[in-house]
């Protein structure tokens, strides 16, 4: 078995490894610095200018069939749905999730529908902006290997302060892909990413969005991001 194949096997073994009923994790301290703690009117305005998920899907041109299919078929496990609804009862409805995404991005297509499902269950207002308008957000929230990337998710509390982030991919995939980019061809990395999403079916992203909200409502921050290189 080649080293690349072994790496892909390990990645796929991680899919679904975290149970849907997992306890809220300890906070993830940003690798590129802490998330903003003060209200940010720019982020609030950017969120307000964004599109709802249904409107974004309706307007999608690139990967349109995939967006429509996942918007219709994306599901969240019963256990995660229960946790998301509990967040709504705990006041998550006053929180907002800003997403920088573009219809041509495979990572966006394979994660945003599940994030939107969790946000709807939790009563969180999710809005999507184009990378052009969200450039400053992407510059501050880079992938683990230092790239600007889509999708980029930023959680805002009721005051507009940034209280967490997710960049590009769910945890297991972003850690694998950021390491793999330095030692494998881009074709190989993309093949691994496609295999992950095909097997995972959005479960990892849904879990991480729930964890992000649970941590934030408990006063902790999850924001795993890199820095420019």
N, C-alpha and C positions, 0 to 999 in steps of 0.2 A: 504494500500500500504506500503510495507516495505521500510526502509531507503535506501537500495541498489537500489531498483526499482525506487524510487523517484529520486535518483542521476542519474540513467541512463536516465530517462525521461528528466531531465534538460539538460543533455549532448546532447541528440538528438535534443532538441529544439534549441540548439545553432548552429546546422549544417545549414549553409547557412544564418545565421543571418546577417552577414556582407555583404552588397551589393557589387556587382562586381565593382561598380563605386565609392566605398568609397574613400574619400580623403586620401592622404598619412598621416600616423599617426605620432605622435611625436616620437622621437627616444626612443628605449627601451634600457635602461642602463643595461648592463650585471649584473645579480645578483652575479656572481662569479668574478667580476672584468672587467675592460674595455678590449675590443678587442685590438690587437696589432695595433699600429699606424705607425710603421716603416716597410719598405720593409723586407720581410723574404724570403731569397733565398731557404730555405728548403721547404716552402710551394709551391713556384713556381716550384721547381724541382719535388715535389710530384705530383702536378697537371700535369706537363708534362709527368710523368710516367704513368698516369692513362689511363683507357679505355674510349672510347666514349660510349655513351648510346647504340647505335645499337650493338657495339661489345660486350658490357657487357651482353646484352640480348641474343645475339647469343651464348655466352659461358655459360649461366646460366644452372645449372643442378637441383638444388633445386627449388621447386615452378615454374618449367619451364613453365607449361601451363598458370599459372597466369601472369608471366612476358610477355609471348608472347601475351596474350589476352590484357593486359593493354597497352603494347607498341603499339598495333594496334588500340585500341579503345579510348585511352586517348584524351580528347578534352578540350579546353579552351574556355570559353565564348567569344562571340564577343567583349564585353566591355573590358575584360582583354587582349584579343589579340590586340586590338587597343592600349591599354596602353603599352603593351610589344613592339610593333612596334615603338611606340614613343620613347621608351628607346633606341632602336637601332639607331634612328635618332639623339638622344642626345649623342651618343658616347659610349653606353654600350658594343659595340663590342670589345672594348679594355679590358674589364673586364673578370674575370674568376671565375667559380664556381667549387670548389673542393668538392667532395662528398665521404664520407667514407661509404661504403655500402657492403652488402653481399646478395647473392641470396636467402639464407635461411630465411632472416628476413622479416616478414610480413609488418612491418612499411616501410621498404625500398621498397618492391614491391608495396605498395599502395600510395607512395608519389613520388618516383624518376621519374616515367613516366610523371607526371604532371610538376615537376620541369624541366625536360628535354624539355618538350614542350614549356614552357615559355622561357627557355634559348635559344632555337632555334629561337623563334620569336624575341627575343631581341638581337640576334647576339652574345650572351655570350657563351664562350667556356666552356662546362661542361665536366668534367672528373671524373671517378669513380676509387677509390682505395680500396683494401681489408682492413678490420680492422687490419690485421697484420701490413701492411705498414703504416696505418693511426693511429697507437696506440697513438702516442704523441698528435695528433689532438683530439682524443676522450678523453684523460686524461685532456686536457685543456677546453674541451667543453662538460660538463656533463649534464645529464638530470636534471630537476628541483629538483628531489629527490636524486641527487648525484651519479647516476650510469653512467658508460661509456655506450654509446648506439650507435646503428645504426638505421637509417642513421644520419650522422652528415654533415652539409653543412657549408662551409666556403667561403665567398665571398672575392675575391682578386681584388684590383684595378690595374690599368696598371703597377704600380711600383712593385707590389707583396705584398703590405701591406694588412693586413686583415682589412676588412671594414664591416663585419657583419657575423652573423651565424644563423643557425636554427638547433635545436637538436631534433631528433627522430620523432616528430609529429607536426602537425599544432597547432596553439595557443590554441584553445578551448580544443582540445583533450589532449595536454600535461599538461595543467593546471588541467583538471579533473583527468587524470590518475595518476599524481604525488601525488595528494591529496588522491585519492582512494586507492592507494597501501598501505597506512598506516592503513586502516580501513576495507579492504575487502580482500577476497581470490584472489589469482592470477587468478583463473578460472573466477571469476566474472569480474575482470579488463579486462581480455582478451576478454570476451564476449562483454563488452562495447566498446572496441576498434574495434572489428569486426563490430559491429552494426553501429558505427560512419562512418567507411569507406564505408560500403554498402550504407548508405544513402547519404553521402557527395559526393561521386564520384569524389574525387580529387579537388573539387572547393576551399576548404579552403587552401590547399597547394599551388595551383596555385596563389591565391590571395596573400598569404604571401610572395611568391617569388617575385612577382611584387612589393609589398610594400618594400621588402628588397632592391631591385635594385633602386627603386625610391628614397628611403631615402639616400642610399649611393651616388647616383649621385648628390643629393642635399647637400651633406656634412654632413649627419647625420648617426648614427650607430644604427642598430637594431641587438641585440644579447642577447637573453633571455636564460640564462644558469644557472646551479647550481654549487655547489661545493662538493667536496668529503666529505663523512661523516664517 
